[in-house]
Amino acid sequence: MKEQIMLRGKPKRLAVLDYGLFEVHAGPRTIGICGFVIETDADEVVVIDTGFPAKYAEDAEVATAEDDLGSFGRVLSVTTENLPAAQLAKLGLTKANVTLMIQSHTHIDHVGDMGGFPGVPILIAAAERALPRPLYWSGKQPMEWPNREYVTISEDTAVGEGFEVLHCPGHAPGQLAFMVHLPETGWVLLTSDAISRASEIDEKFAGSWDVDQAVFHGDRLMALARERKAFVIFGHSPEQWPELKKVPDCFR
């Protein structure tokens, strides 16, 4: 575990951000689009991922056609209430409170407002940042990299006490997952799309960017969760999402 300490404090609460609902044609299955806020006892605010671009809240049908997203699925619900500013407001926060952004990877449903936090450094896997543009969707790469300070990692990294960023390529070249230790809940594993849903483990991560790496890291993450008795929040679990505590509620 490499140390690249960026946070002064320890995590004190974790909130799940609700960025809307999407129906994947395969199955079909309905999935939640999530991000996270981790606040520390040093008044630091970390945002992980920012959901779909705002154009999907303005007109999902037009945006879907523009991005050719309909070949994969359809947006069921993304409104202005599902955008980062509104989700942060449910916690009594604004974008100005955010001190660090983390990109778990750069697919369309995670990267939509990456450029919306001026002056805030972005932590990201080196393999993602090395791409000419964010991955976005299916060969379409309309987004430029925001002009920010980037902190890149290529291995598991402790960014603060009780906050580990886990390097898990497979779903994407620079997929990240997260282990966060909270005062009351204990360890929480945020798999992001390294494990989108529990059934993906049995499905052997079919369709991943690199299936072998996805299988390896999926197994590694679940072993770590068992070792630490961690509560696991999957990236896009149809079963877990409806019951999962979301903003304004928090895990502490």
C-alpha positions in Angstrom: 0.0 0.0 0.0 1.6 3.2 -1.2 1.0 6.4 0.9 0.2 9.6 -0.9 -1.4 11.5 1.9 -3.7 14.2 0.7 -6.2 14.4 3.6 -5.4 15.7 7.1 -8.5 14.2 8.8 -10.1 10.8 9.1 -13.5 10.0 7.5 -16.4 10.9 9.8 -19.4 10.4 7.5 -20.1 8.9 4.0 -23.1 9.8 1.9 -24.4 8.1 -1.2 -25.4 10.6 -4.0 -28.4 9.7 -6.1 -27.6 10.6 -9.7 -30.7 8.9 -11.2 -31.9 5.7 -12.7 -30.9 3.9 -15.9 -32.2 0.8 -17.6 -29.6 -1.5 -19.1 -31.2 -3.4 -22.1 -29.4 -6.6 -21.1 -31.7 -8.3 -18.6 -33.2 -5.8 -18.6 -32.2 -4.4 -15.3 -32.7 -1.1 -13.6 -29.6 0.4 -12.0 -29.0 3.4 -9.8 -26.3 5.9 -10.8 -24.3 6.8 -7.7 -21.6 9.0 -6.4 -20.2 9.5 -2.9 -19.3 12.3 -0.5 -16.8 11.6 2.3 -16.3 14.2 4.9 -13.4 14.2 7.3 -13.0 15.5 10.9 -10.7 18.2 9.4 -13.7 19.6 7.4 -12.5 18.2 4.1 -15.1 17.2 1.6 -14.3 14.5 -1.0 -16.6 13.9 -4.0 -16.3 10.6 -5.9 -17.8 10.8 -9.4 -20.4 13.2 -10.8 -23.0 11.2 -12.7 -24.4 11.9 -16.2 -23.7 15.2 -18.0 -26.3 17.9 -17.2 -27.8 17.7 -20.7 -29.5 14.4 -19.6 -31.5 16.4 -17.1 -32.4 18.9 -19.7 -33.5 16.4 -22.4 -32.6 12.8 -21.9 -34.0 11.7 -25.3 -31.9 14.2 -27.3 -28.8 13.6 -25.2 -29.2 9.8 -25.7 -29.4 10.2 -29.5 -26.4 12.5 -29.5 -24.2 10.0 -27.5 -25.7 6.9 -29.2 -26.4 5.6 -25.7 -29.6 3.9 -26.8 -27.6 0.9 -28.1 -26.9 0.1 -24.4 -29.9 1.3 -22.5 -32.1 4.3 -21.6 -32.2 6.9 -18.9 -35.3 6.4 -16.7 -34.8 9.4 -14.5 -32.2 12.1 -14.4 -33.5 15.5 -13.2 -31.8 18.6 -11.9 -32.3 17.1 -8.4 -29.9 14.3 -9.5 -27.1 16.7 -10.4 -24.1 17.2 -8.1 -25.0 20.7 -6.8 -28.5 19.6 -5.8 -27.2 16.4 -4.2 -24.6 18.3 -2.2 -27.3 20.7 -1.0 -29.1 17.8 0.6 -26.1 17.5 2.9 -25.9 21.3 3.5 -22.9 21.6 1.2 -22.1 23.5 -2.0 -19.5 22.9 -4.7 -17.3 25.5 -3.0 -17.0 23.2 0.0 -15.4 20.4 -2.0 -11.7 20.0 -1.4 -10.9 16.9 -3.5 -12.5 15.2 -6.4 -11.9 11.5 -7.3 -12.8 9.9 -10.6 -13.4 6.2 -10.2 -13.1 6.0 -14.0 -14.3 8.1 -16.9 -17.4 6.5 -18.4 -20.4 8.7 -19.2 -22.3 8.0 -16.0 -19.4 8.9 -13.7 -17.7 11.9 -15.4 -20.6 14.2 -16.3 -19.6 17.2 -14.1 -15.9 16.5 -13.7 -15.2 20.1 -15.0 -17.7 21.7 -12.6 -15.4 22.2 -9.6 -12.9 24.9 -10.5 -9.7 24.8 -8.5 -10.4 21.4 -7.0 -7.6 18.8 -7.6 -8.7 15.6 -9.2 -7.3 12.2 -8.1 -7.5 9.6 -10.9 -5.7 6.5 -12.1 -2.7 7.3 -14.3 -4.1 4.9 -17.1 -7.3 7.0 -17.4 -5.5 10.4 -17.3 -3.1 9.2 -20.0 -6.0 8.9 -22.5 -6.3 11.7 -25.0 -9.9 12.3 -23.6 -12.1 10.8 -21.0 -13.5 7.4 -22.1 -17.1 8.7 -22.1 -19.1 6.1 -24.2 -18.6 3.7 -27.1 -15.8 5.5 -28.9 -17.5 8.9 -28.5 -15.2 11.2 -26.6 -16.6 14.7 -26.7 -15.2 15.9 -23.3 -11.9 17.6 -22.8 -9.8 17.1 -19.7 -10.6 20.0 -17.3 -7.7 22.3 -16.6 -6.9 21.1 -13.1 -4.2 19.8 -10.8 -4.3 16.0 -11.3 -3.0 13.5 -8.8 -2.4 10.2 -10.5 -2.0 6.7 -9.0 -1.1 3.3 -10.5 -1.3 1.2 -7.3 -3.3 0.9 -4.1 -2.8 4.2 -2.3 -3.7 5.5 1.2 -4.8 9.1 0.7 -5.5 9.6 4.4 -6.0 7.6 7.6 -8.8 5.2 7.1 -9.2 6.1 3.4 -7.7 3.8 0.8 -7.9 4.1 -3.0 -7.7 0.7 -4.6 -6.3 0.3 -8.1 -8.5 -2.2 -9.9 -8.2 -2.1 -13.7 -10.6 -4.4 -15.5 -13.9 -2.7 -16.1 -11.9 0.3 -17.4 -8.1 0.8 -17.8 -7.9 2.9 -14.6 -10.8 1.6 -12.5 -10.7 2.6 -8.9 -12.4 1.2 -5.8 -12.4 2.6 -2.2 -12.1 1.4 1.4 -13.3 3.9 4.0 -13.3 3.5 7.7 -16.1 5.2 9.6 -16.3 5.7 13.4 -19.6 3.8 13.8 -20.0 1.6 10.7 -16.4 0.5 10.5 -15.0 -0.4 7.0 -17.1 0.3 3.9 -16.0 -1.0 0.5 -17.1 1.1 -2.4 -16.5 -1.2 -5.4 -17.6 1.3 -8.0 -17.7 -0.5 -11.4 -14.9 -2.9 -10.4 -17.9 -4.9 -9.2 -21.1 -3.4 -10.5 -23.3 -6.0 -8.9 -22.8 -9.1 -6.9 -24.0 -11.4 -9.8 -21.1 -10.0 -11.9 -18.7 -12.2 -9.9 -20.5 -15.4 -11.0 -20.8 -14.0 -14.6 -17.0 -13.7 -14.6 -17.2 -10.0 -15.5 -18.2 -10.7 -19.1 -17.9 -7.6 -21.4 -15.2 -5.9 -19.3 -12.4 -4.0 -20.9 -10.1 -6.7 -19.6 -11.9 -9.7 -18.3 -8.9 -11.4 -16.6 -8.0 -8.3 -14.6 -11.6 -7.7 -13.7 -11.9 -11.2 -12.3 -8.7 -10.9 -10.4 -9.6 -7.6 -8.8 -13.2 -8.6 -8.1 -11.9 -11.6 -6.2 -9.3 -9.4 -4.4 -11.9 -6.8 -3.4 -14.3 -9.4 -1.9 -11.4 -11.1 0.0 -10.5 -7.7 1.5 -14.1 -7.1 2.4 -14.3 -10.4 4.2 -11.0 -9.9 6.0 -12.1 -6.5 7.3 -15.8 -7.4 7.7 -16.6 -4.4 5.5 -20.1 -3.3 4.4 -20.0 -3.5 0.6 -21.7 -0.9 -1.7 -21.7 -2.1 -5.3 -21.4 0.2 -8.2 -24.8 -0.5 -9.9 -26.7 -3.2 -8.0 -30.4 -3.5 -9.0 -31.0 -5.4 -5.7 -29.1 -3.1 -3.4 -30.0 0.3 -4.8 -33.7 0.6 -3.8 -32.8 -0.1 -0.1 -29.5 1.7 0.1 -29.4 4.7 2.4 -28.9 7.9 0.3 -28.6 11.6 0.9 -29.5 13.3 3.1 -29.0 10.2 5.2 -25.4 9.2 5.9 -23.2 6.4 7.1 -21.2 7.4 10.1 
